[in-house]
């Protein structure tokens, strides 16, 4: 399993120690796990944008197109999964 998926699954897992006659209770929040994956994907898209300071003059137009496509994807994913407000995306 991918290390990042392991990390996210751990964040979505809750362990309560010493409940139910002294046994530990482990619960996995599927909704939280899904939200963590979507949020991580949105972060990766934002992190993939090329900063204007990194542009090479001869590739400026291509870079702008790539950034625009990434922002469109970010926007559509955020709206589709209900993260618009959390990520500052206007519907």
C-alpha positions in Angstrom: 0.0 0.0 0.0 1.2 3.5 -0.8 2.7 5.3 2.3 0.5 8.3 1.9 -2.7 6.1 1.8 -1.4 4.4 5.0 -0.9 7.8 6.7 -4.4 8.9 5.7 -6.0 5.6 6.8 -4.3 6.0 10.2 -5.7 9.5 10.5 -9.2 8.0 9.9 -8.8 5.3 12.5 -9.8 5.8 16.1 -8.6 3.5 18.8 -10.2 3.6 22.2 -8.2 1.7 24.8 -9.7 -0.5 27.5 -13.4 -0.3 26.5 -15.8 -3.3 26.1 -14.6 -5.4 29.0 -11.0 -4.3 28.8 -10.6 -4.8 25.0 -9.5 -2.0 22.7 -12.1 -0.8 20.2 -10.9 0.2 16.8 -13.2 2.2 14.5 -12.5 3.3 10.9 -14.3 6.4 9.7 -14.8 5.8 5.9 -16.2 9.3 5.4 -13.2 11.0 7.0 -10.9 8.8 5.0 -12.6 9.8 1.7 -12.4 13.5 2.8 -8.7 13.2 3.6 -8.0 11.6 0.2 -9.9 14.4 -1.7 -8.3 17.1 0.4 -4.9 15.6 -0.3 -5.6 15.4 -4.0 -6.6 19.1 -4.0 -3.4 20.0 -2.2 -1.3 18.1 -4.7 -3.0 20.0 -7.6 -2.3 23.3 -5.9 1.3 22.3 -5.2 1.7 21.3 -8.9 1.1 24.8 -10.1 4.2 26.5 -11.5 5.0 29.8 -9.8 5.4 32.8 -12.2 8.9 33.3 -10.8 9.8 29.8 -12.1 8.7 30.5 -15.7 11.1 30.4 -18.5 10.2 33.1 -21.1 9.9 30.7 -24.0 7.6 28.4 -22.0 5.4 31.0 -20.4 2.3 30.3 -22.6 2.5 26.5 -22.1 2.9 26.9 -18.4 -0.1 29.3 -18.2 -2.2 26.7 -20.1 -1.0 23.9 -17.7 -1.7 26.1 -14.6 -5.2 27.0 -16.0 -6.0 23.3 -16.6 -4.8 22.4 -13.1 -6.9 25.2 -11.6 -10.0 24.0 -13.6 -9.5 20.5 -12.2 -9.0 21.8 -8.7 -12.2 23.9 -9.0 -14.3 21.0 -10.4 -13.1 18.5 -7.9 -13.7 20.9 -5.0 -17.2 21.6 -6.1 -18.0 18.0 -6.9 -17.0 16.7 -3.5 -18.4 19.6 -1.5 -15.0 21.2 -0.6 -15.7 24.5 -2.3 -15.9 26.7 0.8 -13.1 24.9 2.6 -10.7 25.5 -0.4 -12.0 29.0 -1.3 -13.6 27.9 -4.6 -16.5 29.8 -5.8 -19.3 27.8 -7.4 
